[in-house]
Amino acid sequence: MATPPSLRIDNLQLALDSAEIGQHPVEVHGALVGIICGGAVKSQEWHQPLLELMNDGQPLPQELAGLIQELAQDTVNRLQDAEFGFALLLPEEEELLAVRLEALSLWTQSFLTGIAIAQPGLNQASEDVREVIKDLAEITQVDLNVAEDDECEQAFQELLEFVRMSAILCYSEFVLHQQTDAEPQEQGILH
């Protein structure tokens, strides 16, 4: 059974606090997903860029490193297989909408930082990805003064789904398409 997001956030927050790293779990997840979606899927590819963002390149305590490794593996599994249902690590629906909206903004900002590090040629990406990146940058500037009503909740859910699908689009372009492009070349080598 999958660990609920609230427990994952709590566990990650405790490990971050214990390591004296002043980041919120949604920032860590956003950056990790951005780096992975930018093409750094293997641990040896995403590990050092994430350390640079989180801890000035210094190693993490074992407990925190283990949690992040699990989070990364879960993220890759969910991005590779639509049946797993990739989701952003955000506070539960019971939290105030303003809290969840701020977390979404932080996640998106960290995602953009992570993908920019892993994929420095973003300006040469497909038009769809460039447009999504531009839209994501606007989401980071969202007004956090929102009412706790059905209309604002619906708007939040639409933003959340847009961000989720944007991450999947980036993963598709920078990981899946790269793998597909590499396969014919690898097959051509075999005689």
KEVEXLUM-634459 format. One record per residue (C-alpha): residue number from 1; x, y, z; chain. Coordinates in Angstrom, 3 decimals. Each point is the difference from the previous one (the first is absolute). Layout:
N
<NUM, <X, Y, Z>, 'A'>
...
END
This chain:
191
<1, <0.000, 0.000, 0.000>, 'A'>
<2, <1.304, 3.442, -0.919>, 'A'>
<3, <0.921, 2.425, 2.742>, 'A'>
<4, <-2.525, 2.874, 0.122>, 'A'>
<5, <1.385, 3.405, -1.030>, 'A'>
<6, <-0.540, 1.499, 3.461>, 'A'>
<7, <2.144, -2.694, 1.627>, 'A'>
<8, <2.663, 0.335, -2.684>, 'A'>
<9, <0.058, 3.761, 0.510>, 'A'>
<10, <0.191, -0.407, 3.781>, 'A'>
<11, <2.778, -2.608, -0.197>, 'A'>
<12, <1.962, 2.061, -2.501>, 'A'>
<13, <-0.468, 3.180, 2.070>, 'A'>
<14, <1.303, -1.761, 3.121>, 'A'>
<15, <3.045, -1.263, -1.899>, 'A'>
<16, <0.636, 3.464, -1.514>, 'A'>
<17, <-0.309, 1.620, 3.431>, 'A'>
<18, <2.306, -2.605, 1.534>, 'A'>
<19, <2.585, 0.730, -2.715>, 'A'>
<20, <-0.502, 3.749, 0.552>, 'A'>
<21, <-1.007, 0.520, -3.640>, 'A'>
<22, <-2.442, 2.875, -0.218>, 'A'>
<23, <-2.078, -1.185, -2.926>, 'A'>
<24, <-3.592, -1.094, -0.104>, 'A'>
<25, <-0.676, -3.555, -1.231>, 'A'>
<26, <-1.989, 1.319, -2.971>, 'A'>
<27, <3.080, 1.950, -1.116>, 'A'>
<28, <2.150, -3.124, 0.213>, 'A'>
<29, <-2.545, -2.049, -1.958>, 'A'>
<30, <-0.505, 2.738, -2.590>, 'A'>
<31, <3.740, 0.323, -0.621>, 'A'>
<32, <0.448, -3.774, -0.120>, 'A'>
<33, <-2.849, -0.411, -2.499>, 'A'>
<34, <1.351, 2.882, -2.088>, 'A'>
<35, <3.457, -1.557, -0.164>, 'A'>
<36, <-1.463, -3.398, -0.895>, 'A'>
<37, <-2.378, 1.453, -2.603>, 'A'>
<38, <2.945, 1.865, -1.479>, 'A'>
<39, <1.631, -3.323, -0.824>, 'A'>
<40, <1.992, -0.932, 3.116>, 'A'>
<41, <-1.873, -3.228, 0.768>, 'A'>
<42, <2.755, -2.145, 1.513>, 'A'>
<43, <1.148, 0.614, 3.561>, 'A'>
<44, <3.508, 0.935, -1.093>, 'A'>
<45, <-1.543, 2.629, -2.320>, 'A'>
<46, <-2.429, 1.727, 2.383>, 'A'>
<47, <1.828, -0.455, 3.306>, 'A'>
<48, <2.693, 2.688, -0.271>, 'A'>
<49, <-2.206, 2.733, -1.532>, 'A'>
<50, <-2.524, -0.556, 2.791>, 'A'>
<51, <2.750, 0.153, 2.636>, 'A'>
<52, <1.156, 3.297, -1.502>, 'A'>
<53, <-3.493, 1.429, 0.356>, 'A'>
<54, <-0.725, -1.431, 3.435>, 'A'>
<55, <3.255, -0.003, 1.894>, 'A'>
<56, <2.674, 1.926, -1.909>, 'A'>
<57, <1.262, -3.269, -1.480>, 'A'>
<58, <0.679, -1.586, 3.392>, 'A'>
<59, <-1.085, -3.595, 0.716>, 'A'>
<60, <-3.306, -0.517, 1.768>, 'A'>
<61, <-0.489, -1.969, 3.205>, 'A'>
<62, <-0.812, -3.643, -0.690>, 'A'>
<63, <-3.662, 0.197, 1.061>, 'A'>
<64, <-0.712, 2.998, -2.227>, 'A'>
<65, <1.961, -1.465, -2.903>, 'A'>
<66, <-2.038, -3.204, 0.294>, 'A'>
<67, <-3.314, 1.862, -0.013>, 'A'>
<68, <1.031, 1.973, -3.069>, 'A'>
<69, <1.204, -3.144, -1.779>, 'A'>
<70, <-3.396, -1.628, 0.644>, 'A'>
<71, <-1.778, 3.146, -1.167>, 'A'>
<72, <2.079, 0.098, -3.178>, 'A'>
<73, <-0.647, -3.662, -0.814>, 'A'>
<74, <-3.707, 0.443, 0.636>, 'A'>
<75, <-0.032, 3.087, -2.219>, 'A'>
<76, <1.741, -1.752, -2.892>, 'A'>
<77, <-2.326, -3.013, 0.321>, 'A'>
<78, <-3.059, 2.222, -0.033>, 'A'>
<79, <1.220, 2.062, -2.956>, 'A'>
<80, <0.889, -3.099, -2.022>, 'A'>
<81, <-3.274, -1.794, 0.607>, 'A'>
<82, <-3.218, 2.010, -0.250>, 'A'>
<83, <-1.787, -2.649, 2.094>, 'A'>
<84, <2.046, 1.043, 3.052>, 'A'>
<85, <-1.478, 3.497, -0.245>, 'A'>
<86, <2.734, 2.599, 0.368>, 'A'>
<87, <-0.947, 2.609, 2.603>, 'A'>
<88, <1.639, 3.030, 1.524>, 'A'>
<89, <1.008, -0.302, 3.646>, 'A'>
<90, <-2.292, 2.631, 1.502>, 'A'>
<91, <-1.979, 0.459, 3.215>, 'A'>
<92, <-3.279, -1.911, 0.300>, 'A'>
<93, <-3.360, 1.505, -0.986>, 'A'>
<94, <-0.839, 0.568, 3.671>, 'A'>
<95, <2.536, 2.838, 0.096>, 'A'>
<96, <-1.178, 3.530, -0.728>, 'A'>
<97, <-0.106, 0.843, -3.692>, 'A'>
<98, <2.502, 2.844, 0.492>, 'A'>
<99, <2.489, -2.465, 1.545>, 'A'>
<100, <-0.423, -2.449, -2.885>, 'A'>
<101, <0.267, 2.804, -2.558>, 'A'>
<102, <3.226, 1.264, 1.570>, 'A'>
<103, <1.361, -3.567, -0.008>, 'A'>
<104, <-0.923, -0.367, -3.689>, 'A'>
<105, <1.786, 3.267, -0.770>, 'A'>
<106, <3.123, -1.152, 1.899>, 'A'>
<107, <-0.107, -3.410, -1.694>, 'A'>
<108, <-0.295, 1.612, -3.436>, 'A'>
<109, <2.829, 2.445, 0.663>, 'A'>
<110, <2.252, -2.842, 1.133>, 'A'>
<111, <-1.032, -2.130, -2.989>, 'A'>
<112, <1.031, 2.828, -2.349>, 'A'>
<113, <3.355, 0.327, 1.765>, 'A'>
<114, <0.598, -3.750, -0.196>, 'A'>
<115, <-0.912, -0.324, -3.662>, 'A'>
<116, <2.135, 3.011, -0.914>, 'A'>
<117, <3.004, -1.636, 1.666>, 'A'>
<118, <-0.556, -3.370, -1.687>, 'A'>
<119, <-0.988, 1.438, -3.359>, 'A'>
<120, <1.936, 3.220, -0.704>, 'A'>
<121, <-1.314, 0.059, -3.589>, 'A'>
<122, <-3.629, 0.621, 0.981>, 'A'>
<123, <-0.208, 2.811, -2.548>, 'A'>
<124, <0.611, -2.638, -2.692>, 'A'>
<125, <-2.768, -2.324, 1.227>, 'A'>
<126, <-3.197, -0.544, -1.944>, 'A'>
<127, <-2.431, 2.875, -0.214>, 'A'>
<128, <-2.400, -1.855, 2.331>, 'A'>
<129, <2.634, -0.375, 2.703>, 'A'>
<130, <1.163, 3.612, -0.338>, 'A'>
<131, <-3.621, 1.160, 0.381>, 'A'>
<132, <-0.523, -2.243, 3.035>, 'A'>
<133, <3.179, 1.340, 1.639>, 'A'>
<134, <-1.228, 3.551, -0.565>, 'A'>
<135, <-3.400, -0.861, 1.511>, 'A'>
<136, <1.632, -1.720, 2.977>, 'A'>
<137, <2.057, 3.122, 0.661>, 'A'>
<138, <-3.238, 1.975, 0.158>, 'A'>
<139, <-1.496, -2.495, 2.459>, 'A'>
<140, <2.865, 0.704, 2.411>, 'A'>
<141, <-1.298, 3.580, 0.194>, 'A'>
<142, <-3.558, -1.020, 0.941>, 'A'>
<143, <-1.890, 2.154, 2.500>, 'A'>
<144, <-0.175, -1.878, 3.296>, 'A'>
<145, <-2.935, 2.026, 1.327>, 'A'>
<146, <-2.818, -2.355, -0.933>, 'A'>
<147, <-3.412, -0.715, 1.414>, 'A'>
<148, <-0.810, -3.406, 1.426>, 'A'>
<149, <-2.847, -0.648, -2.434>, 'A'>
<150, <-0.894, -2.510, -2.686>, 'A'>
<151, <0.980, 2.303, -2.858>, 'A'>
<152, <3.512, 0.578, 1.353>, 'A'>
<153, <0.353, -3.703, 0.819>, 'A'>
<154, <-0.947, -0.878, -3.582>, 'A'>
<155, <2.522, 2.524, -1.353>, 'A'>
<156, <2.677, -1.514, 2.265>, 'A'>
<157, <-0.782, -3.520, -1.218>, 'A'>
<158, <0.322, 1.194, -3.612>, 'A'>
<159, <3.381, 1.618, 0.743>, 'A'>
<160, <1.146, -3.145, 1.785>, 'A'>
<161, <-0.970, -2.187, -2.956>, 'A'>
<162, <1.716, 2.397, -2.420>, 'A'>
<163, <3.237, -0.139, 2.012>, 'A'>
<164, <-0.200, -3.799, 0.230>, 'A'>
<165, <-0.571, -0.398, -3.740>, 'A'>
<166, <2.769, 2.510, -0.720>, 'A'>
<167, <2.478, -2.121, 1.952>, 'A'>
<168, <-1.138, -3.078, -1.936>, 'A'>
<169, <0.406, 1.884, -3.304>, 'A'>
<170, <3.561, 1.013, 0.930>, 'A'>
<171, <0.826, -3.572, 1.030>, 'A'>
<172, <-1.413, -1.241, -3.280>, 'A'>
<173, <2.107, 2.415, -2.041>, 'A'>
<174, <3.278, -0.145, 1.893>, 'A'>
<175, <-0.022, -3.643, 1.122>, 'A'>
<176, <-2.386, -2.161, -2.000>, 'A'>
<177, <0.746, 1.598, -3.375>, 'A'>
<178, <3.732, -0.144, 0.701>, 'A'>
<179, <-0.268, -3.706, 0.827>, 'A'>
<180, <-2.050, -0.638, -3.145>, 'A'>
<181, <2.490, 1.942, -2.144>, 'A'>
<182, <2.924, -1.964, 1.489>, 'A'>
<183, <-1.520, -3.451, -0.558>, 'A'>
<184, <0.319, -0.145, -3.828>, 'A'>
<185, <3.635, 1.084, 0.228>, 'A'>
<186, <0.740, -2.705, 2.581>, 'A'>
<187, <-1.756, -2.616, -2.109>, 'A'>
<188, <1.952, 1.112, -3.073>, 'A'>
<189, <3.282, -0.761, 1.759>, 'A'>
<190, <-0.838, -3.690, 0.388>, 'A'>
<191, <0.935, -2.104, -3.027>, 'A'>
END
